[in-house]
């Protein structure tokens, strides 16, 4: 597995991974157009916030991070359970502290982050996310966990 900074030409692949998650998550409302997803991904890639994991020469997942805030972590369905998300998150932990919001309904993601040493800090009713769904602020600090 190779981790690297994302490039603009990779945005369509990043979007495909994002859309795969959306398709397999029936409880998640669709609140943005595909054009808006592509635009947003292009913006964060240009800002240098996106790291990709390549497995066998193909992008298997990506993480969007600005400072200590993880905005997104997605792994291609075929690559799940192979350490892609863990590798991206481990690299991000080099900053010493991370926080992220995860939707309450996303039980697999909550379990994953807990296994990576994240702790629940705050519960909210979704006023800060695009979907308007209840969410949880989770944090990780160096020396506190995995």
KAFEN-V104769 format. One record per residue. N is the residue number from 1. RES is the residue in three letters. PHI is phi in radians with two decimals (none if undefined). Layout:
# KAFEN-V104769
n=N res=RES phi=PHI
n=N res=RES phi=PHI
This chain:
# KAFEN-V104769
n=1 res=UNK phi=none
n=2 res=UNK phi=-2.18
n=3 res=UNK phi=-1.83
n=4 res=UNK phi=-2.72
n=5 res=UNK phi=-1.22
n=6 res=UNK phi=-1.24
n=7 res=UNK phi=-2.06
n=8 res=UNK phi=-0.98
n=9 res=UNK phi=-1.16
n=10 res=UNK phi=-1.58
n=11 res=UNK phi=-0.92
n=12 res=UNK phi=-1.02
n=13 res=UNK phi=-1.20
n=14 res=UNK phi=-1.07
n=15 res=UNK phi=-1.08
n=16 res=UNK phi=-1.06
n=17 res=UNK phi=-1.17
n=18 res=UNK phi=-1.02
n=19 res=UNK phi=-1.18
n=20 res=UNK phi=-1.08
n=21 res=UNK phi=-1.09
n=22 res=UNK phi=-1.05
n=23 res=UNK phi=-1.12
n=24 res=UNK phi=-1.59
n=25 res=UNK phi=-2.12
n=26 res=UNK phi=-1.12
n=27 res=UNK phi=-1.36
n=28 res=UNK phi=-1.53
n=29 res=UNK phi=-1.19
n=30 res=UNK phi=-1.55
n=31 res=UNK phi=-1.96
n=32 res=UNK phi=-2.22
n=33 res=UNK phi=-1.36
n=34 res=UNK phi=-1.09
n=35 res=UNK phi=-1.05
n=36 res=UNK phi=-1.12
n=37 res=UNK phi=-1.07
n=38 res=UNK phi=-1.08
n=39 res=UNK phi=-1.08
n=40 res=UNK phi=-1.08
n=41 res=UNK phi=-1.09
n=42 res=UNK phi=-1.09
n=43 res=UNK phi=-1.10
n=44 res=UNK phi=-1.24
n=45 res=UNK phi=-1.14
n=46 res=UNK phi=-1.07
n=47 res=UNK phi=-1.30
n=48 res=UNK phi=1.45
n=49 res=UNK phi=-1.53
n=50 res=UNK phi=-1.93
n=51 res=UNK phi=-1.99
n=52 res=UNK phi=-2.01
n=53 res=UNK phi=-1.95
n=54 res=UNK phi=-1.89
n=55 res=UNK phi=-2.20
n=56 res=UNK phi=1.06
n=57 res=UNK phi=1.41
n=58 res=UNK phi=-2.05
n=59 res=UNK phi=-1.16
n=60 res=UNK phi=-1.86
n=61 res=UNK phi=-3.06
n=62 res=UNK phi=-2.63
n=63 res=UNK phi=-2.26
n=64 res=UNK phi=-1.92
n=65 res=UNK phi=-2.46
n=66 res=UNK phi=-2.12
n=67 res=UNK phi=1.10
n=68 res=UNK phi=-1.61
n=69 res=UNK phi=-1.61
n=70 res=UNK phi=-1.53
n=71 res=UNK phi=-1.58
n=72 res=UNK phi=-2.84
n=73 res=UNK phi=-2.55
n=74 res=UNK phi=-2.29
n=75 res=UNK phi=-2.22
n=76 res=UNK phi=-0.97
n=77 res=UNK phi=-0.88
n=78 res=UNK phi=-1.20
n=79 res=UNK phi=-1.75
n=80 res=UNK phi=-1.14
n=81 res=UNK phi=1.40
n=82 res=UNK phi=-1.93
n=83 res=UNK phi=1.55
n=84 res=UNK phi=-1.16
n=85 res=UNK phi=-1.08
n=86 res=UNK phi=-1.07
n=87 res=UNK phi=-1.14
n=88 res=UNK phi=-1.09
n=89 res=UNK phi=-1.20
n=90 res=UNK phi=-1.07
n=91 res=UNK phi=-1.10
n=92 res=UNK phi=-1.12
n=93 res=UNK phi=-1.13
n=94 res=UNK phi=-1.05
n=95 res=UNK phi=-1.31
n=96 res=UNK phi=1.65
n=97 res=UNK phi=-2.76
n=98 res=UNK phi=-2.38
n=99 res=UNK phi=-2.47
n=100 res=UNK phi=-2.80
n=101 res=UNK phi=-1.85
n=102 res=UNK phi=-2.24
n=103 res=UNK phi=-1.20
n=104 res=UNK phi=-0.96
n=105 res=UNK phi=-1.19
n=106 res=UNK phi=-1.57
n=107 res=UNK phi=-1.02
n=108 res=UNK phi=-1.07
n=109 res=UNK phi=-1.17
n=110 res=UNK phi=-1.05
n=111 res=UNK phi=-1.13
n=112 res=UNK phi=-1.03
n=113 res=UNK phi=-1.11
n=114 res=UNK phi=-1.07
n=115 res=UNK phi=-1.14
n=116 res=UNK phi=-1.59
n=117 res=UNK phi=1.65
n=118 res=UNK phi=-1.41
n=119 res=UNK phi=-2.08
n=120 res=UNK phi=-1.31
n=121 res=UNK phi=-1.95
n=122 res=UNK phi=-2.67
n=123 res=UNK phi=-1.85
n=124 res=UNK phi=-2.38
n=125 res=UNK phi=-1.66
n=126 res=UNK phi=1.69
n=127 res=UNK phi=-1.14
n=128 res=UNK phi=-1.78
n=129 res=UNK phi=-2.04
n=130 res=UNK phi=-1.06
n=131 res=UNK phi=-1.42
n=132 res=UNK phi=1.25
n=133 res=UNK phi=-1.76
n=134 res=UNK phi=-0.95
n=135 res=UNK phi=-2.47
n=136 res=UNK phi=-2.30
n=137 res=UNK phi=-1.47
n=138 res=UNK phi=-2.05
n=139 res=UNK phi=-2.27
n=140 res=UNK phi=-2.33
n=141 res=UNK phi=-2.25
n=142 res=UNK phi=-0.96
n=143 res=UNK phi=1.49
n=144 res=UNK phi=-1.73
n=145 res=UNK phi=-3.05
n=146 res=UNK phi=-0.85
